[in-house]
């Protein structure tokens, strides 16, 4: 959080390949499905799976009941994930470089574009 109350920008975006560096799913990789800068959380495909009870509704095929226990991804804090370096396939921090007046994200260790 900044002093004026606005959330800090995140260096991880939707579509990035990340690896979990802390928590129960440490070492697992996946794609970022959704990024939420306001809460500093991301949803990673196949990581931090939870079981959720869903209410029965009658909107299924021909009025069939649908409901029960659904397994889905839960948000994980952005500090617990790291970008995967495209060159070494290891966790890497993201940085920025300016090329021709445009801001380009790069992986810190190798300097390759993300």
C-alpha positions in Angstrom: 0.0 0.0 0.0 1.2 3.5 -0.8 0.9 6.4 1.5 -2.1 7.7 -0.3 -3.9 4.4 0.2 -3.7 3.2 -3.4 -2.5 -0.4 -4.0 1.1 -0.9 -5.2 1.5 -2.1 -8.8 2.3 -5.8 -9.4 5.0 -7.1 -11.7 3.1 -10.3 -12.4 0.3 -10.2 -14.9 -2.4 -12.5 -16.3 -0.9 -15.1 -18.7 2.5 -15.2 -17.0 4.1 -18.6 -16.1 5.0 -18.6 -12.4 6.3 -20.9 -9.8 5.2 -21.0 -6.1 8.1 -20.2 -3.8 6.3 -20.4 -0.4 3.3 -22.2 1.1 1.8 -25.6 0.8 2.2 -25.8 -3.0 5.9 -24.8 -3.1 7.6 -25.7 -6.3 4.5 -26.0 -8.4 4.2 -24.1 -11.7 1.2 -22.8 -13.5 -0.2 -19.9 -15.6 -1.8 -16.9 -13.9 -5.5 -17.0 -14.6 -6.4 -13.7 -12.9 -4.4 -10.9 -11.2 -5.9 -8.6 -8.7 -3.7 -5.6 -7.9 -6.1 -4.2 -5.3 -5.6 -7.2 -3.0 -2.1 -8.1 -4.2 -3.3 -11.6 -5.1 -3.2 -13.9 -8.1 -5.0 -17.1 -9.1 -2.7 -19.7 -10.6 -3.9 -22.6 -12.6 -3.8 -25.9 -10.6 -2.3 -24.2 -7.5 -3.9 -23.7 -4.1 -6.9 -25.9 -4.9 -9.8 -25.8 -2.5 -13.1 -27.6 -2.3 -16.2 -25.4 -2.3 -19.8 -26.3 -1.6 -22.1 -25.0 -4.3 -25.8 -24.5 -3.9 -28.2 -26.6 -6.0 -29.7 -24.7 -8.9 -32.1 -26.0 -11.5 -30.4 -24.4 -14.5 -28.8 -27.6 -15.8 -29.8 -29.5 -18.9 -33.6 -30.0 -19.0 -34.0 -28.7 -15.5 -31.6 -31.1 -13.9 -30.2 -30.3 -10.4 -26.6 -29.1 -10.3 -24.6 -28.6 -7.2 -22.3 -30.2 -4.7 -18.6 -30.0 -4.0 -16.5 -28.2 -6.6 -12.7 -28.1 -6.7 -11.3 -24.8 -7.8 -8.3 -22.5 -7.4 -8.1 -20.0 -4.5 -6.1 -16.7 -4.7 -2.5 -16.7 -3.5 -0.5 -13.7 -2.5 1.8 -12.3 -5.1 4.8 -12.4 -2.8 4.5 -16.2 -2.7 5.0 -16.6 -6.5 7.9 -15.8 -8.8 8.1 -15.5 -12.6 9.8 -18.4 -14.4 12.9 -17.2 -16.3 12.3 -18.2 -20.0 16.0 -19.1 -20.4 16.9 -21.0 -17.2 13.4 -22.2 -16.2 14.1 -21.1 -12.6 12.3 -18.5 -10.4 13.3 -14.9 -11.3 12.4 -11.4 -10.3 10.9 -9.1 -12.9 12.4 -5.8 -13.9 11.9 -3.1 -16.4 13.9 -1.7 -19.3 13.0 1.1 -21.6 13.4 0.5 -25.4 12.5 3.2 -27.8 10.4 4.9 -25.2 8.5 1.8 -24.3 8.6 -0.1 -21.0 9.6 -3.7 -21.4 9.5 -6.3 -18.7 12.6 -8.4 -18.3 13.7 -11.3 -16.1 16.4 -10.0 -13.8 19.0 -12.8 -13.9 19.2 -13.3 -17.7 17.9 -10.0 -18.9 15.6 -11.7 -21.4 12.2 -10.2 -22.2 9.2 -11.8 -20.5 
